[in-house]
Amino acid sequence: HEVEYGIELPSNTARLTFFIGRLAMRTALTLISNSYRTNTPITSNSNGNNTILVVEGEDRIFGEFVQLPPVSTLDHSILKDSHGRPQVPKGFIGSISHKKTTGVALISDIEENDKSITSQRIGIGVDIEQTFSRRRSIATKILTQNELNNLGRLRGITRDEEVLLRFSLKECVYKAMHPLISQWVGFQDAEVQPHDNGTATVTLNLKSGAHEKFEKVQAHWRRIDGEYFLTSSSVQLKD
């Protein structure tokens, strides 16, 4: 079903990014299900015949190259749900992002008593963006006035790059939140402040007040080969 779905997509770009994202997701699922099974999320960055494994902890993000896993017709089909989110196997939560020929996936297993989607209490999100853009600046569209005033304070990051970094951070936070609240969130409903150590402070102000349900919102970022920003987020509901 997954191959059939991908082939039917309307353009070569759509097909390429769909399959690259699924390869990244399968890599992450294989690793977390076998020898790499931990309590920390695993991001796999698929590009070519290899994939970069990124394991995220409380205060670090590190990576290594691993081989892409074999794909079988017996594998779980990673399609899209009605919201466009990847349908990961039962017992896991996950997120996918892709840019050109690079796809990333973030996977985490969930507690035994949390395996019903109705009781999901943690959401995760991942995003990847290029560090440059030929389009007109999107700063005023995606950043609040407070964020605009605070641009230019990251070491080694230009103001234009920081706009794209903040955009990516907001995207991954929204992906992490959506399974928990199932509502649209605008760019002005959140402020993100990236820090030099790869973390980010997230301040939410949703008009619906749904953010008051959250116990914890975390976000991390890193630069990959100078060309991409990789961001990830986790959101946890209050008990």
GULO-237468 format. One line per field, with one value per residue (C-alpha): residue in three letters; y, z, x; residue number from 1. Coordinates in Angstrom, 3 decimals. Layout:
% GULO-237468
residuo <- (ALA|...)
c2 <- (Y|...)
c3 <- (Z|...)
c1 <- (X|...)
num <- (NUM|...)
//
This chain:
% GULO-237468
residuo <- (HIS|GLU|VAL|GLU|TYR|GLY|ILE|GLU|LEU|PRO|SER|ASN|THR|ALA|ARG|LEU|THR|PHE|PHE|ILE|GLY|ARG|LEU|ALA|MET|ARG|THR|ALA|LEU|THR|LEU|ILE|SER|ASN|SER|TYR|ARG|THR|ASN|THR|PRO|ILE|THR|SER|ASN|SER|ASN|GLY|ASN|ASN|THR|ILE|LEU|VAL|VAL|GLU|GLY|GLU|ASP|ARG|ILE|PHE|GLY|GLU|PHE|VAL|GLN|LEU|PRO|PRO|VAL|SER|THR|LEU|ASP|HIS|SER|ILE|LEU|LYS|ASP|SER|HIS|GLY|ARG|PRO|GLN|VAL|PRO|LYS|GLY|PHE|ILE|GLY|SER|ILE|SER|HIS|LYS|LYS|THR|THR|GLY|VAL|ALA|LEU|ILE|SER|ASP|ILE|GLU|GLU|ASN|ASP|LYS|SER|ILE|THR|SER|GLN|ARG|ILE|GLY|ILE|GLY|VAL|ASP|ILE|GLU|GLN|THR|PHE|SER|ARG|ARG|ARG|SER|ILE|ALA|THR|LYS|ILE|LEU|THR|GLN|ASN|GLU|LEU|ASN|ASN|LEU|GLY|ARG|LEU|ARG|GLY|ILE|THR|ARG|ASP|GLU|GLU|VAL|LEU|LEU|ARG|PHE|SER|LEU|LYS|GLU|CYS|VAL|TYR|LYS|ALA|MET|HIS|PRO|LEU|ILE|SER|GLN|TRP|VAL|GLY|PHE|GLN|ASP|ALA|GLU|VAL|GLN|PRO|HIS|ASP|ASN|GLY|THR|ALA|THR|VAL|THR|LEU|ASN|LEU|LYS|SER|GLY|ALA|HIS|GLU|LYS|PHE|GLU|LYS|VAL|GLN|ALA|HIS|TRP|ARG|ARG|ILE|ASP|GLY|GLU|TYR|PHE|LEU|THR|SER|SER|SER|VAL|GLN|LEU|LYS|ASP)
c2 <- (0.000|2.392|1.936|2.254|5.434|6.978|6.135|7.829|11.155|13.948|14.868|13.417|15.730|14.559|10.910|11.400|13.171|10.685|7.662|9.319|10.188|6.611|5.192|7.456|6.335|2.638|3.125|4.724|1.998|-0.768|0.743|1.536|-1.933|-3.744|-2.982|0.780|0.551|3.284|5.777|8.620|9.572|8.488|10.591|9.021|11.295|9.356|10.395|7.891|4.443|5.492|7.175|9.384|8.167|10.974|10.071|12.932|13.187|15.862|17.944|16.459|15.405|13.153|11.147|8.281|6.635|3.333|1.281|1.651|-1.346|-3.798|-3.153|-6.012|-6.135|-7.549|-4.317|-1.959|0.591|4.116|6.085|9.403|9.937|12.489|15.252|14.269|12.732|9.459|6.367|4.631|1.095|0.623|1.313|4.158|7.835|9.523|12.450|12.909|15.844|16.134|18.695|17.894|14.597|14.498|12.962|12.738|10.789|10.988|7.919|7.144|4.170|4.906|3.370|0.174|1.929|4.778|2.749|3.844|6.998|8.391|8.278|9.581|12.062|12.821|14.202|14.528|16.485|16.854|19.333|19.969|23.225|24.595|27.356|29.634|30.613|32.420|33.549|36.944|37.035|35.413|37.012|39.288|36.461|33.815|35.808|37.914|41.460|40.251|37.604|40.143|42.357|39.462|38.342|38.288|36.947|33.449|32.833|31.902|32.311|35.222|37.000|35.478|32.005|32.543|33.338|29.928|28.261|29.759|28.727|25.148|25.165|26.320|23.627|20.811|22.174|22.305|18.726|17.603|19.455|18.495|14.855|16.073|18.956|18.391|22.056|24.548|26.749|29.959|31.229|34.133|31.727|30.675|32.298|30.357|31.547|29.312|29.177|28.590|25.205|23.693|24.086|26.514|28.201|27.854|30.222|29.363|31.594|29.731|31.637|28.516|28.202|24.599|25.215|25.288|21.496|21.075|20.055|20.436|21.711|21.090|21.883|21.265|22.249|21.562|22.529|19.720|20.169|23.904|23.372|22.324|23.048|19.934|20.643|18.426|18.893|16.958|18.045|16.391|16.782|17.370|14.380)
c3 <- (0.000|0.800|-2.617|-4.407|-2.481|-3.264|-6.964|-7.285|-5.942|-8.542|-9.065|-9.014|-6.115|-4.065|-4.745|-3.905|-0.601|0.392|-0.075|1.469|4.575|4.826|4.523|7.356|9.437|8.777|9.798|13.072|13.729|13.043|15.357|18.232|18.008|18.140|19.611|19.767|21.869|24.513|26.222|24.104|20.664|17.581|14.449|11.202|8.396|5.125|2.131|-0.474|0.729|4.272|7.060|9.911|13.263|15.736|19.341|21.417|25.155|27.697|26.829|23.721|20.149|18.414|15.214|13.324|9.918|9.657|6.709|5.534|6.538|4.011|3.158|2.988|1.691|5.117|6.850|8.335|5.708|6.821|5.181|6.221|8.539|7.926|9.259|7.053|9.962|9.431|10.632|12.698|14.126|17.377|20.417|18.818|18.098|15.309|12.995|9.512|7.642|4.318|2.219|-1.330|-1.133|2.670|4.928|8.712|11.117|14.873|16.725|20.360|21.996|24.479|27.793|27.772|29.361|26.831|23.635|22.986|20.878|23.103|26.089|24.325|26.665|24.809|21.321|19.338|16.213|13.853|11.087|8.672|6.788|4.613|6.218|3.228|1.066|-2.260|-1.348|0.100|3.847|5.794|9.096|9.541|8.633|11.051|13.902|16.603|17.218|20.299|18.243|15.570|18.252|19.544|16.259|15.844|19.211|18.178|17.645|14.066|12.811|10.588|11.084|7.875|8.993|12.404|10.820|9.110|12.319|14.282|11.507|11.788|15.572|15.375|12.822|15.006|18.091|16.178|14.981|18.571|19.853|17.161|18.154|21.689|20.903|17.225|16.392|14.047|15.563|13.949|13.818|16.077|18.748|19.763|20.428|20.245|21.460|20.268|22.453|21.587|23.355|20.942|23.162|22.705|25.005|23.814|24.938|23.866|23.840|21.980|21.660|22.726|25.890|24.970|25.913|29.560|29.303|28.733|31.511|29.501|26.060|24.948|21.717|20.386|17.269|15.466|12.220|9.788|7.364|7.302|4.889|7.096|10.457|12.187|14.962|17.292|20.024|22.678|24.380|27.477|28.879|32.549|34.595)
c1 <- (0.000|2.824|4.486|1.151|0.355|3.744|3.630|0.251|1.549|1.310|4.983|8.492|9.377|6.396|7.245|10.930|10.324|7.598|9.845|12.924|10.916|9.636|13.167|14.252|11.270|11.989|15.608|14.561|11.968|14.495|17.064|14.743|13.166|16.500|19.907|19.371|16.176|16.361|14.112|15.469|14.124|16.088|16.253|17.418|18.545|18.285|20.361|21.559|22.599|23.442|21.580|22.732|21.479|20.883|20.105|18.766|19.262|18.502|21.543|23.143|22.551|25.077|25.169|26.773|26.369|24.471|23.220|19.642|17.500|15.998|12.353|9.831|6.275|5.406|6.461|3.897|2.814|3.674|0.883|-0.691|-3.619|-6.366|-4.084|-1.117|0.812|2.733|0.887|3.548|3.130|1.233|3.385|5.345|4.946|6.842|7.377|8.852|10.354|12.140|13.937|15.069|17.020|17.230|14.608|14.551|12.373|11.975|10.681|9.956|8.300|5.523|4.593|2.531|-0.455|-0.177|-0.552|-4.116|-4.093|-6.819|-4.458|-1.344|0.302|3.530|4.028|7.254|8.104|11.047|11.819|14.659|15.208|17.971|20.015|19.450|16.508|16.171|12.676|11.867|12.326|9.500|10.496|7.478|5.104|6.377|7.958|6.357|7.575|9.427|11.225|12.134|13.652|15.776|17.311|21.080|22.223|23.340|27.050|27.919|24.329|23.303|19.989|18.584|19.678|18.120|14.767|14.831|15.999|13.105|10.717|12.009|11.716|8.108|7.341|8.680|6.880|3.593|4.103|4.673|1.588|-0.902|-1.556|-2.329|-4.695|-5.713|-6.066|-4.474|-1.771|-0.563|3.020|2.101|0.820|4.327|7.680|10.934|14.325|17.195|20.302|23.949|23.950|21.417|18.351|15.475|12.998|9.390|6.629|3.078|0.027|-2.702|-5.955|-7.858|-5.780|-4.895|-1.245|-2.291|-2.690|1.058|3.410|6.592|7.608|11.192|13.014|16.524|18.423|21.662|23.324|24.157|27.075|26.409|23.519|20.612|19.021|17.690|15.186|13.189|10.604|8.734|5.523|4.075|0.581|-0.087|-1.255)
num <- (1|2|3|4|5|6|7|8|9|10|11|12|13|14|15|16|17|18|19|20|21|22|23|24|25|26|27|28|29|30|31|32|33|34|35|36|37|38|39|40|41|42|43|44|45|46|47|48|49|50|51|52|53|54|55|56|57|58|59|60|61|62|63|64|65|66|67|68|69|70|71|72|73|74|75|76|77|78|79|80|81|82|83|84|85|86|87|88|89|90|91|92|93|94|95|96|97|98|99|100|101|102|103|104|105|106|107|108|109|110|111|112|113|114|115|116|117|118|119|120|121|122|123|124|125|126|127|128|129|130|131|132|133|134|135|136|137|138|139|140|141|142|143|144|145|146|147|148|149|150|151|152|153|154|155|156|157|158|159|160|161|162|163|164|165|166|167|168|169|170|171|172|173|174|175|176|177|178|179|180|181|182|183|184|185|186|187|188|189|190|191|192|193|194|195|196|197|198|199|200|201|202|203|204|205|206|207|208|209|210|211|212|213|214|215|216|217|218|219|220|221|222|223|224|225|226|227|228|229|230|231|232|233|234|235|236|237|238|239)
//
